[in-house]
């Protein structure tokens, strides 16, 4: 297969050697995601009024959270902050400021009665297309409307209009204390489960390689993502096949580690994989 050795860090090798079933079809891990907190003129999120904060967040499955104390008011106001974490195909938003509130103190609670919220964007076009987003509301702030979470292939909008996280209850508005949430003790977490499109052409190439090099890659096996690689694992031979940044790689003892097999374009041409 004309593999050639490639030097990589021990951390990367250790990561690739973990469970091959870590994730199927797309992952935020090892990608930058542009995160904004926006105000909109209406619940139509294309009608932008103002951007309160914008950060390019590096998503990593090895750190939690990926972004700490993301402010949504001004940088000087530190009591309306959220923690943001990307893990595999999940985005977790935690209204962290409520956890700092003291008895009788209402400074750290929020009520959003106008269109505003988070905008996640694949601004570098380095992730597969988004095809679905599911909202988990088990410990979400009171009043969160999952129907106000919208998306297209590159963007996710979380409109928090009508939601609240109160330390002190008001008539018709409960506080957000919830001892069933063993992580924070509050209803202050929103989880988004994101489905990415299949990489059909890459999968077609993997299928063709499984046929041509069956002794190395006895398939069929399912594709998954890990540490930025789109890959397959073959338990019979203990080998991995994957792609990253336009190159095809193999990994395993028979290759002496991680090996570069050349560009994906060359393999598409060699095995006649149509676009």
C-alpha positions in Angstrom: 0.0 0.0 0.0 3.1 2.3 -0.1 2.7 3.4 3.5 5.5 5.5 4.9 6.2 6.2 8.6 4.9 9.4 10.2 6.1 10.7 13.5 3.3 11.5 15.9 3.0 12.3 19.6 2.5 9.5 22.1 -0.7 11.2 23.2 -2.1 10.9 19.7 -1.1 7.3 19.4 -2.7 6.5 22.8 -5.9 8.2 21.7 -6.2 6.2 18.5 -5.6 3.0 20.4 -8.7 3.6 22.5 -12.1 2.1 21.9 -13.0 2.1 18.1 -16.6 2.7 19.0 -15.9 6.1 20.6 -18.2 7.9 18.1 -19.9 7.3 14.8 -19.9 9.8 11.9 -18.6 13.1 13.0 -17.2 14.8 16.1 -16.4 18.2 17.4 -13.2 16.9 19.0 -10.0 18.7 17.8 -12.0 21.3 15.9 -12.5 25.0 16.4 -16.1 26.2 16.7 -17.1 29.8 16.6 -19.4 30.7 19.5 -21.4 33.9 19.7 -24.0 35.2 22.1 -26.4 37.2 20.0 -29.4 39.4 20.4 -32.1 39.2 17.7 -34.8 41.5 16.6 -37.3 38.6 16.6 -37.3 34.9 17.0 -36.1 34.9 13.4 -32.4 34.4 14.2 -31.3 35.8 10.8 -32.4 39.2 12.1 -29.3 40.0 14.1 -29.4 43.0 16.5 -26.2 42.7 18.4 -23.3 40.4 19.3 -22.4 40.4 23.0 -19.5 38.0 22.9 -17.7 36.0 20.3 -15.0 33.3 20.8 -13.3 30.6 18.7 -13.5 27.7 21.0 -11.2 24.7 20.6 -13.3 21.5 21.2 -11.5 18.8 23.0 -12.8 15.5 24.6 -9.9 15.7 27.1 -10.9 19.0 28.8 -14.0 20.0 30.7 -15.4 22.5 30.1 -13.8 23.7 26.8 -14.8 27.4 27.5 -15.1 28.6 31.1 -17.2 31.7 32.1 -18.4 32.7 28.7 -19.9 36.1 29.3 -23.2 37.1 27.7 -23.6 40.6 29.0 -20.3 42.5 29.1 -16.8 41.4 30.1 -17.1 43.5 33.2 -20.3 41.8 34.3 -19.3 38.4 35.6 -22.6 37.1 37.0 -24.4 36.0 33.9 -21.8 33.5 32.6 -22.0 30.1 31.0 -19.6 27.2 30.7 -19.5 25.5 27.3 -18.3 22.0 26.5 -18.0 20.0 23.3 -17.8 16.3 23.7 -17.9 14.0 20.6 -21.3 15.0 19.1 -22.7 16.8 22.1 -22.7 20.5 23.1 -23.3 21.2 26.8 -24.3 24.7 28.0 -24.2 25.2 31.8 -25.4 28.5 33.4 -22.5 28.5 35.8 -23.3 31.8 37.6 -26.2 30.5 39.5 -23.8 28.2 41.3 -22.1 31.2 42.8 -25.3 32.7 44.3 -25.6 33.1 48.0 -28.7 32.8 50.2 -31.0 35.7 49.5 -28.9 37.0 46.5 -30.7 37.4 43.2 -27.8 38.9 41.3 -26.8 35.6 39.7 -30.2 34.6 38.3 -31.5 35.4 34.8 -34.7 35.8 33.0 -34.6 36.2 29.2 -37.8 37.8 27.9 -36.5 38.7 24.5 -34.9 36.8 21.6 -31.3 36.1 22.5 -29.0 33.2 22.8 -26.1 31.2 21.4 -24.9 30.8 17.9 -22.5 28.0 17.1 -20.9 28.1 13.6 -18.5 25.8 11.7 -16.8 28.9 10.4 -13.8 27.1 9.0 -15.9 24.5 7.1 -14.0 21.7 8.7 -16.9 19.7 10.1 -19.4 17.4 8.2 -22.8 18.9 7.5 -25.2 19.1 10.4 -28.3 17.1 9.6 -30.1 17.1 13.0 -30.0 18.5 16.5 -31.8 17.0 19.5 -32.3 19.0 22.6 -32.0 17.3 26.0 -34.1 19.2 28.6 -33.8 17.0 31.7 -32.0 19.7 33.6 -32.6 22.7 31.4 -33.6 26.1 32.7 -37.3 26.6 33.2 -39.1 27.9 30.1 -36.6 26.7 27.6 -38.4 25.9 24.3 -36.7 23.2 22.3 -38.6 24.5 19.2 -36.5 27.7 19.4 -33.3 25.6 18.8 -32.7 25.7 15.0 -29.9 24.7 12.7 -28.7 24.5 9.1 -25.7 22.6 7.8 -23.1 24.9 9.4 -25.0 26.7 12.2 -26.9 26.0 15.4 -28.9 28.6 17.2 -30.1 28.3 20.8 -32.7 30.9 21.4 -33.2 31.3 25.1 -36.2 33.6 24.9 -38.7 32.8 27.7 -36.2 30.8 29.7 -35.0 31.5 33.2 -32.8 30.2 36.0 -33.8 31.8 39.3 -32.2 31.4 42.7 -35.3 33.0 44.3 -38.7 31.8 43.1 -41.3 34.3 42.0 -45.1 33.9 41.4 -45.4 31.5 38.5 -41.7 31.2 38.1 -40.0 28.4 40.1 -36.4 28.6 41.3 -34.0 26.3 39.4 -32.7 24.3 42.3 -32.8 20.6 41.5 -31.0 18.1 43.8 -31.6 15.4 41.1 -28.9 17.0 39.0 -26.0 15.5 40.8 -23.5 17.5 38.7 -24.6 21.1 39.6 -27.7 20.8 41.8 -29.7 23.1 39.5 -31.8 23.1 36.3 -29.1 25.0 34.5 -27.8 22.7 31.8 -28.8 22.4 28.1 -27.5 19.5 26.0 -27.6 19.4 22.3 -27.0 16.1 20.5 -25.8 16.8 17.0 -26.0 14.4 14.0 -23.5 14.9 11.2 -23.9 13.8 7.6 -22.2 10.6 6.5 -19.0 11.1 4.5 -20.3 9.0 1.6 -17.2 9.3 -0.7 -14.8 8.4 2.1 -16.9 5.5 3.1 -17.0 4.3 -0.5 -13.2 4.5 -0.5 -12.9 2.5 2.7 -15.3 -0.1 1.3 -13.1 -0.4 -1.8 -9.9 -0.8 0.3 -11.6 -3.5 2.4 -12.2 -5.4 -0.8 -8.8 -4.9 -2.4 -6.8 -5.4 0.8 -9.0 -7.8 2.7 -6.1 -9.5 4.4 -5.3 -6.2 6.2 -8.8 -4.7 6.5 -11.4 -7.5 6.7 -14.6 -5.7 6.5 -17.2 -4.5 6.4 -16.8 -2.3 9.5 -18.5 0.9 10.7 -16.8 4.3 10.4 -16.4 6.5 13.4 -14.5 9.6 14.4 -11.7 9.9 17.0 -9.2 12.7 17.6 -10.2 14.4 14.4 -9.7 11.2 12.3 -12.6 9.6 10.3 -11.7 5.9 10.7 -12.5 2.2 10.8 -11.2 -0.5 13.1 -10.6 -4.1 12.2 -10.5 -6.3 15.3 -9.3 -9.4 13.4 -6.0 -7.7 12.5 -5.9 -5.1 15.2 -5.5 -2.4 12.5 -7.1 1.0 11.9 -7.7 2.8 8.6 -8.5 6.5 8.7 -8.3 9.9 7.1 -7.3 13.3 8.3 -6.5 16.6 6.5 -6.8 14.9 3.1 -4.4 12.0 3.8 -5.1 8.3 4.3 -3.5 6.6 7.3 -3.1 3.1 8.7 -2.4 2.4 12.4 -1.3 -0.8 14.1 1.5 -3.2 14.9 1.9 -4.4 11.4 2.6 -0.8 10.3 5.0 0.0 13.1 2.6 2.7 14.4 0.9 5.4 12.4 1.7 5.3 8.7 0.9 7.7 5.9 -0.5 6.1 2.8 -0.7 9.3 0.7 -3.4 11.7 -0.3 -7.1 10.8 -0.5 -7.3 12.3 -4.0 -4.7 9.8 -5.2 -6.6 6.9 -3.6 -9.9 8.2 -5.1 -8.3 8.2 -8.5 -6.5 4.8 -8.1 -9.7 3.0 -6.9 -12.0 5.0 -9.2 -14.2 6.4 -6.5 -16.7 8.8 -8.1 -17.4 12.3 -6.6 
